Every structure is written in C-alpha cells, then in structure tokens.
C-alpha cells in the first residue's frame, strides 16, 4: 500500500468512526428573545448549524505528459461549513455561511499543467488563503433579507439559481453545477440583489442584479475585490402557472451580453415530467455571433422509487468538430462544454431507507465520448452519511497536446466522503 493510499484509508476510517456516533438532529446552538413595544411584540431568534466533510480521492490522468505532469494522484482533504440564520425582527433576517477547507495543491490542479481556473466570480474581499493556498477560508453567504406577504428582498452574497432542468442548465448563469455533480445542497453564493414580487398566488416577478469582477491571478480567489460595473448583470424573470405547468420568461443583460429566453416545467398525463429551459444570447461585441442554448428533459419516478431522467442539450456556442475545440480549460471542471450537442441519461434507486444509488451517463454528440458518473450514499445516522463517487470517462485519449475527444481527456476518479451535520 502506497503512502498516499494509506493516508486516504486512514482519513476515511477515522471519519467513518466519527460519523457512526449518534448525532442530534438539530442545530448545535439556538437562541431566542421576545420583547414588547408600542408597535407590538418583536422576536429575535437564530441558530448555528455546521457541516464537516472529509474525503479521500484517487485520480488517474491520461498518459499525456504535454497536458498532465502527474498520471496518478491520491490525497485527502477536509471542508467545514458554519451556518448562521437569524430572524432579527420581522420582517428582517440575516444569513451567513463561512467555509474553511484544506485541499492539497495537487488535488486542486488534478495534475494538469495548465493554471487553476479562478473560482466563483465574486469579491476577493471575503476570501483568504493560507499554507501555500492549500488552506482556504471564505464567506460563501452573507446577506440581509426582507420578507412580507408579497415581497421578498435579499441583498448580499447569496446563491442565484434560475435552472429548471437538472443536468444542463443554460439559464443558470451564475456558478452552475456540472452535469455530473450529485451533491448539490449548497450552491455557491455570488454578490447580488434579488427582489421577488408575488403578483398572485401562482405568479411571480423576479428582478436580479449580480456584480462582476475582473480576474486577478494574485488574489486569493482569482478575482478582484472591486466590482467591474461595466459587466454587472441585470435580469428579470416573470413566471406563472397555467394548465398544471409553470411557465417563465427571462430577459436582461449578463456580463454585457443581452439574453432573452424562458423555461417551463410540469407533468403530462400525471406520469411524465417535462422540463425545459433556454435562451438566445446577443453578444456585446461584433466579433461574436448570436447563439442559442436550450435543454429539454423528460423524467419519471416509479412507485418503487426507481427514477429515470433523459435530457438533451443544444449548446449553440459549442463546436461542431473536434478540430474546432478550444484549448483545455484551466481546470477539469465540466461547468463549460466544448461541443454543440449533448445527451444525459440519469437513474436513481433507493435500495433501502438508508442506501441510495445514482448513475449518470453523459454523451458528447460531436466526438461520441462518454462520461459515466456513479454515486451512492449511505445514511450512518440521523446527521451523518457516507458517499462514494466514481467518474469513468470513455473516449479517444489526447496525443501530445492535441485533444481527440472531450471526455477522453478527463481522469478516471474514485472518491469516498463522510459528512457530519451538527
């Protein structure tokens, strides 16, 4: 057993032992205070919750020294999240998530010779790195909220999710999940202002503005701490329900580009789930052409919990040939795609009340490469779980620096993760 393998095995064994201990299913600290005044009773309350994630991972990169400086990589890391939710006094509330992690540099780069891509586009002012950028502390959420019967306003760092489909989410412009991501409990936050206006029980108008920043490689997050006002995004989304379907129209400006689109989701014949989303992008510069992005999904869940999901993605800004692919992105993330057409087939099944398994196969319709992602979670107690994840790419491997397929350039990977909620 190699030293790296021993480290992974020891960390996972320790985490499994800790996670197996009985856990209380509530926040580890709560408080509340009620006072009276001429305006009436005022109540302040709050709670502190936490999440500890420890993982071990092994990667095997393609045999391409021009693109990867290491073929086999193994290591372990840990990420802790502290969550504060407070009701200050109706109608005001406050939210903060602080995240501290330790991930070795070779796991961050995945052995790639290319520079690590900057993370989520948000201010560097709430982001700090230590120990040669292996230890990272950041404020992932920090916002104030105003809530009334017809209006909800949230100001500050917050997740902005505009997706209707699951795997490919062309309308989710800010920190979208990759199609093969299974654990989606906490979407990264961006610096934004959002107002949701209820215009009836089934209709809503959302107005969203998201700040942009210039890339700054010397910064801890890879972004500047000063907003780039010229690239600020402004979006409006109006939604309503008609004939058991939710319909929405979307329009605005995303980082200077004008976009117009929409989404829908509902069920046909009380059996088949149907979802779709997309938009037309009108680039701000004349050297880029207008393009369309659209995703259509079908899904069904049987009474025995077996679920199938089929999704087709038309990626209008993608390439129609392998020769037209751009150079590799600065990370192994699949949040951006190269080809024009993709298909994803997902399945999930609850074997027992404690064990759930998922599988997703993603096919590139241009180079015919495939990424098979497998995932299983086992509940160890009310507040802890163990997750296993494997990514198996199939496709032509690169020759020197030349790509011959998209997914054939990705590594084989296996990871084990223990999560403890408290």
Buried (B, 14 or more C-beta within 10 A) or exposed (E): EEEBEEBBBEBBEEBBEBBEEEBEEEBEEEEEEEEEEEEEEEEBBBBBBBBBBBBBBBBBBBEBEEBBEBBEBBBBBBBBBBBBBBBBBBBBBBBBBBBBBBBBEBBBBBBBBBEBBBBBBBBBBBBBBEEEEBBBBBBBBBBBBBBEEEEBBBBBBBBBBBBBBBBBBBBBBBBBBBBBBBBEEBBBBBBBBBBBBBEEEEBBBBBBBBBBBEEBEEBBBBBBBEBBEEBBBEBEBBBBBEEEBBBBEBBBBBBBBBBEBBBBBBBEEEEEBBBBBBBBBBBBEEEEEEBBBBBBBBBEEEEEEEBBBBBBBBBBBBBEEBEEBEEBBBBBEBBBBBBBBBBBBBBBBEEEEEEBBBBBBBBBBBBBBBBBBBBBBBBBBEBBBBBBBBBBBBBBBBEEEEBBBBBBBBBBBBBBBBBBBB
